[in-house]
Amino acid sequence: MGGLVLMVNIDYIMGLLDGSNPEDEQNKGLELAKDVKCINVFMQPKSPYGKRVWENCAKVLSTKSDDELKTYFADLFMWLQDMTWPGAYIIYDRLLSASNEAIEYAYKFSAEDAKQTNDTVWQKVLEDFYADYIANKNG
């Protein structure tokens, strides 16, 4: 017989991930979040949690494999629209380490989106990202 599987409410986990909590509570939330299979809940959650949980959500997502993240790469690039957003640098670094060909498609999609919306700040971040990505890939 297998081990006991404990189901934990996602709202409880999100409450623990709040950056204003003591570090031990945040760490407990990060540990519990590892077992959440439906990772889209960590993609820049809105109300009632908002940006207070984004840094820790980025930490959770950064531990996921390329296969787990590949359908979310475009969403992760959207996180880079504003590098002052909590977790943006964690996501940037995680995307840099991706080796899946889906990352290139998501990058091109995001770069076109930034161009179409005339978001020059995001365009610059994406240009810098791509230069870093190519350097890492060839380095």
Backbone as CSV, one residue per row, in Angstrom:
resi,resn,N_x,N_y,N_z,CA_x,CA_y,CA_z,C_x,C_y,C_z
1,MET,0.841,-1.168,0.000,0.000,0.000,0.000,0.895,1.242,0.000
2,GLY,0.517,2.248,-0.794,1.314,3.463,-0.936,1.212,4.360,0.277
3,GLY,1.978,5.428,0.232,1.978,6.407,1.315,0.702,7.228,1.332
4,LEU,0.487,7.854,2.415,-0.681,8.699,2.601,-0.525,9.980,1.786
5,VAL,-1.545,10.307,1.006,-1.544,11.538,0.231,-2.467,12.526,0.922
6,LEU,-1.934,13.658,1.272,-2.704,14.681,1.963,-3.123,15.749,0.963
7,MET,-4.414,15.993,0.878,-4.934,17.037,-0.001,-5.005,18.333,0.809
8,VAL,-4.380,19.378,0.300,-4.360,20.658,0.995,-5.045,21.693,0.111
9,ASN,-5.898,22.473,0.693,-6.638,23.515,-0.005,-5.676,24.546,-0.593
10,ILE,-5.877,24.878,-1.878,-4.991,25.842,-2.539,-5.058,27.215,-1.864
11,ASP,-6.210,27.572,-1.323,-6.317,28.854,-0.621,-5.419,28.879,0.619
12,TYR,-5.303,27.748,1.278,-4.416,27.649,2.435,-2.965,27.856,1.989
13,ILE,-2.596,27.195,0.893,-1.233,27.323,0.371,-0.952,28.768,-0.028
14,MET,-1.879,29.372,-0.752,-1.685,30.762,-1.184,-1.546,31.689,0.020
15,GLY,-2.318,31.435,1.044,-2.201,32.237,2.257,-0.813,32.151,2.858
16,LEU,-0.230,30.965,2.819,1.126,30.786,3.343,2.174,31.464,2.462
17,LEU,1.917,31.528,1.152,2.881,32.103,0.215,2.956,33.627,0.271
18,ASP,2.068,34.247,0.995,2.054,35.705,1.122,3.407,36.189,1.636
19,GLY,4.029,37.083,0.889,5.356,37.583,1.223,5.442,38.350,2.527
20,SER,4.305,38.732,3.088,4.330,39.443,4.372,4.339,38.483,5.563
21,ASN,4.212,37.197,5.288,4.244,36.185,6.355,5.670,35.960,6.842
22,PRO,5.806,35.421,8.043,7.142,35.016,8.509,7.746,33.988,7.540
23,GLU,9.054,33.965,7.451,9.752,33.105,6.505,9.387,31.630,6.667
24,ASP,9.203,31.158,7.897,8.882,29.744,8.101,7.514,29.395,7.506
25,GLU,6.556,30.322,7.571,5.249,30.079,6.955,5.365,30.055,5.433
26,GLN,6.144,30.988,4.883,6.349,31.009,3.438,7.013,29.712,2.976
27,ASN,7.998,29.247,3.723,8.680,27.997,3.372,7.727,26.810,3.424
28,LYS,6.822,26.804,4.393,5.813,25.746,4.470,4.927,25.794,3.224
29,GLY,4.539,26.994,2.813,3.737,27.154,1.601,4.473,26.665,0.367
30,LEU,5.762,26.987,0.270,6.567,26.529,-0.865,6.656,25.009,-0.897
31,GLU,6.805,24.415,0.257,6.886,22.953,0.348,5.567,22.314,-0.084
32,LEU,4.454,22.830,0.411,3.142,22.294,0.042,2.846,22.516,-1.439
33,ALA,3.296,23.638,-1.977,3.026,23.976,-3.379,3.715,23.018,-4.346
34,LYS,4.784,22.374,-3.909,5.491,21.419,-4.769,4.582,20.303,-5.260
35,ASP,3.576,19.960,-4.471,2.700,18.844,-4.814,1.473,19.250,-5.622
36,VAL,1.304,20.538,-5.883,0.153,20.997,-6.667,0.413,20.673,-8.136
37,LYS,-0.485,19.914,-8.732,-0.299,19.478,-10.121,-0.771,20.530,-11.129
38,CYS,-1.812,21.251,-10.797,-2.397,22.256,-11.692,-1.672,23.586,-11.452
39,ILE,-0.525,23.755,-12.123,0.368,24.864,-11.790,-0.102,26.231,-12.282
40,ASN,-1.149,26.274,-13.082,-1.614,27.573,-13.566,-2.069,28.486,-12.429
41,VAL,-2.387,27.920,-11.280,-2.801,28.751,-10.138,-1.667,29.656,-9.648
42,PHE,-0.439,29.343,-10.040,0.711,30.134,-9.612,1.113,31.199,-10.638
43,MET,0.349,31.331,-11.714,0.657,32.278,-12.780,0.086,33.656,-12.455
44,GLN,0.841,34.447,-11.743,0.446,35.805,-11.353,-1.001,35.876,-10.858
45,PRO,-1.309,35.172,-9.785,-2.688,35.174,-9.288,-3.182,36.585,-8.969
46,LYS,-4.450,36.762,-9.230,-5.095,38.061,-8.967,-5.728,38.023,-7.578
47,SER,-6.749,38.823,-7.391,-7.462,38.931,-6.118,-7.965,37.559,-5.672
48,PRO,-7.882,37.230,-4.439,-7.575,38.074,-3.293,-6.086,38.107,-2.928
49,TYR,-5.236,37.395,-3.654,-3.827,37.282,-3.255,-2.950,38.350,-3.893
50,GLY,-3.070,38.513,-5.182,-2.334,39.545,-5.897,-0.828,39.437,-5.772
51,LYS,-0.177,40.564,-5.933,1.284,40.604,-5.990,1.964,40.149,-4.707
52,ARG,1.230,40.067,-3.619,1.838,39.624,-2.352,2.381,38.195,-2.446
53,VAL,1.846,37.394,-3.369,2.284,35.999,-3.482,3.143,35.745,-4.718
54,TRP,3.305,36.734,-5.569,3.979,36.512,-6.845,5.414,36.020,-6.709
55,GLU,6.166,36.576,-5.785,7.566,36.158,-5.623,7.636,34.660,-5.311
56,ASN,6.816,34.221,-4.382,6.823,32.804,-4.020,6.209,31.937,-5.113
57,CYS,5.223,32.449,-5.824,4.667,31.700,-6.956,5.743,31.500,-8.028
58,ALA,6.544,32.531,-8.263,7.646,32.411,-9.220,8.647,31.349,-8.759
59,LYS,8.899,31.294,-7.466,9.798,30.262,-6.929,9.234,28.870,-7.185
60,VAL,7.936,28.709,-6.986,7.290,27.413,-7.242,7.446,27.047,-8.711
61,LEU,7.110,27.975,-9.594,7.172,27.705,-11.030,8.596,27.424,-11.491
62,SER,9.561,28.080,-10.879,10.955,27.902,-11.298,11.477,26.493,-11.031
63,THR,10.793,25.755,-10.172,11.222,24.381,-9.876,10.626,23.361,-10.843
64,LYS,9.717,23.797,-11.691,9.030,22.875,-12.598,9.889,22.601,-13.823
65,SER,9.696,21.435,-14.404,10.459,21.029,-15.585,9.971,21.776,-16.827
66,ASP,10.789,21.741,-17.869,10.377,22.343,-19.140,9.076,21.725,-19.639
67,ASP,8.951,20.416,-19.510,7.723,19.750,-19.961,6.501,20.243,-19.197
68,GLU,6.655,20.464,-17.907,5.537,20.969,-17.108,5.194,22.411,-17.467
69,LEU,6.196,23.178,-17.875,5.997,24.604,-18.142,5.713,24.945,-19.598
70,LYS,5.992,24.041,-20.528,5.983,24.421,-21.943,4.681,25.061,-22.415
71,THR,3.546,24.633,-21.906,2.288,25.256,-22.332,2.077,26.621,-21.678
72,TYR,2.931,26.977,-20.740,2.818,28.251,-20.022,3.936,29.240,-20.369
73,PHE,4.828,28.872,-21.278,5.956,29.755,-21.580,5.502,31.158,-21.986
74,ALA,4.490,31.273,-22.841,4.012,32.602,-23.262,3.490,33.391,-22.062
75,ASP,2.786,32.720,-21.170,2.305,33.385,-19.952,3.471,33.839,-19.078
76,LEU,4.503,33.031,-19.026,5.674,33.398,-18.226,6.387,34.610,-18.827
77,PHE,6.434,34.680,-20.162,7.024,35.863,-20.792,6.230,37.122,-20.451
78,MET,4.928,36.983,-20.281,4.111,38.147,-19.909,4.518,38.686,-18.538
79,TRP,5.037,37.808,-17.702,5.499,38.213,-16.369,6.650,39.218,-16.493
80,LEU,7.327,39.192,-17.634,8.482,40.062,-17.845,8.094,41.439,-18.379
81,GLN,6.809,41.715,-18.482,6.366,43.027,-18.959,6.841,44.150,-18.047
82,ASP,7.018,43.843,-16.806,7.474,44.841,-15.837,8.427,44.140,-14.874
83,MET,9.698,44.435,-15.008,10.705,43.736,-14.213,10.701,44.165,-12.748
84,THR,9.842,45.125,-12.397,9.692,45.462,-10.978,8.634,44.587,-10.313
85,TRP,7.904,43.806,-11.111,6.907,42.912,-10.523,7.608,41.841,-9.691
86,PRO,7.049,41.508,-8.549,7.644,40.441,-7.733,7.783,39.143,-8.542
87,GLY,8.949,38.551,-8.460,9.199,37.277,-9.132,9.682,37.388,-10.565
88,ALA,9.725,38.597,-11.133,10.094,38.750,-12.543,11.499,38.210,-12.832
89,TYR,12.450,38.493,-11.970,13.817,38.019,-12.217,13.934,36.503,-12.041
90,ILE,13.148,35.945,-11.168,13.130,34.482,-11.004,12.608,33.835,-12.281
91,ILE,11.529,34.392,-12.825,10.952,33.868,-14.065,11.924,34.062,-15.226
92,TYR,12.553,35.217,-15.302,13.546,35.502,-16.346,14.630,34.420,-16.340
93,ASP,15.191,34.164,-15.166,16.250,33.158,-15.045,15.746,31.766,-15.393
94,ARG,14.519,31.446,-14.997,13.980,30.116,-15.307,13.784,29.950,-16.809
95,LEU,13.270,30.992,-17.466,13.094,30.924,-18.915,14.441,30.793,-19.622
96,LEU,15.466,31.443,-19.100,16.802,31.322,-19.694,17.306,29.888,-19.680
97,SER,16.925,29.132,-18.685,17.423,27.759,-18.565,16.604,26.759,-19.373
98,ALA,15.521,27.211,-19.990,14.662,26.299,-20.757,15.382,25.822,-22.011
99,SER,15.203,24.554,-22.324,15.853,23.998,-23.511,14.843,23.477,-24.525
100,ASN,13.591,23.643,-24.224,12.527,23.158,-25.082,12.338,24.100,-26.266
101,GLU,12.101,23.525,-27.458,11.882,24.368,-28.632,10.643,25.253,-28.483
102,ALA,9.750,24.887,-27.587,8.553,25.697,-27.341,8.913,27.077,-26.799
103,ILE,10.071,27.209,-26.188,10.483,28.508,-25.645,10.676,29.515,-26.770
104,GLU,11.217,29.067,-27.892,11.452,29.977,-29.018,10.131,30.437,-29.616
105,TYR,9.183,29.538,-29.746,7.862,29.912,-30.252,7.212,30.920,-29.312
106,ALA,7.262,30.658,-28.017,6.652,31.556,-27.029,7.349,32.914,-27.033
107,TYR,8.671,32.903,-27.204,9.405,34.167,-27.286,8.928,34.976,-28.487
108,LYS,8.862,34.342,-29.653,8.443,35.054,-30.871,7.021,35.588,-30.728
109,PHE,6.147,34.784,-30.165,4.766,35.209,-29.928,4.743,36.436,-29.013
110,SER,5.514,36.389,-27.941,5.547,37.487,-26.972,6.178,38.738,-27.570
111,ALA,7.247,38.566,-28.349,7.898,39.709,-28.990,6.931,40.396,-29.951
112,GLU,6.162,39.603,-30.682,5.167,40.179,-31.593,4.066,40.889,-30.809
113,ASP,3.649,40.307,-29.714,2.633,40.924,-28.856,3.140,42.264,-28.318
114,ALA,4.378,42.299,-27.860,4.968,43.538,-27.343,5.031,44.603,-28.435
115,LYS,5.371,44.169,-29.646,5.444,45.101,-30.777,4.056,45.636,-31.120
116,GLN,3.077,44.742,-31.210,1.712,45.135,-31.576,1.089,46.086,-30.554
117,THR,1.431,45.905,-29.302,0.871,46.761,-28.248,1.748,47.982,-27.974
118,ASN,2.834,48.094,-28.744,3.765,49.215,-28.601,4.301,49.334,-27.171
119,ASP,4.539,48.182,-26.563,5.090,48.140,-25.205,6.613,48.105,-25.321
120,THR,7.211,49.286,-25.415,8.646,49.376,-25.674,9.499,48.848,-24.525
121,VAL,9.013,48.979,-23.310,9.762,48.452,-22.159,9.817,46.927,-22.243
122,TRP,8.686,46.306,-22.500,8.638,44.844,-22.622,9.480,44.390,-23.812
123,GLN,9.408,45.136,-24.928,10.216,44.790,-26.099,11.698,44.749,-25.728
124,LYS,12.144,45.741,-24.984,13.557,45.811,-24.590,13.928,44.647,-23.674
125,VAL,13.057,44.333,-22.734,13.312,43.190,-21.844,13.414,41.910,-22.670
126,LEU,12.509,41.739,-23.626,12.519,40.533,-24.458,13.766,40.478,-25.338
127,GLU,14.191,41.615,-25.870,15.427,41.650,-26.663,16.621,41.243,-25.803
128,ASP,16.691,41.801,-24.605,17.775,41.443,-23.681,17.714,39.963,-23.318
129,PHE,16.498,39.479,-23.076,16.324,38.067,-22.757,16.866,37.200,-23.892
130,TYR,16.467,37.515,-25.115,16.857,36.667,-26.244,18.375,36.666,-26.430
131,ALA,18.999,37.814,-26.249,20.463,37.880,-26.331,21.092,36.997,-25.250
132,ASP,20.566,37.064,-24.044,21.064,36.212,-22.952,20.799,34.737,-23.242
133,TYR,19.626,34.438,-23.796,19.245,33.056,-24.107,20.201,32.453,-25.138
134,ILE,20.463,33.206,-26.195,21.375,32.731,-27.243,22.782,32.561,-26.677
135,ALA,23.224,33.504,-25.865,24.557,33.405,-25.249,24.653,32.158,-24.370
136,ASN,23.612,31.876,-23.596,23.595,30.678,-22.741,23.580,29.409,-23.576
137,LYS,22.811,29.433,-24.640,22.667,28.262,-25.506,23.989,27.941,-26.205
138,ASN,24.709,28.977,-26.604,25.972,28.797,-27.329,27.179,28.732,-26.403
139,GLY,26.953,29.059,-25.129,28.072,29.178,-24.197,28.388,27.933,-23.510
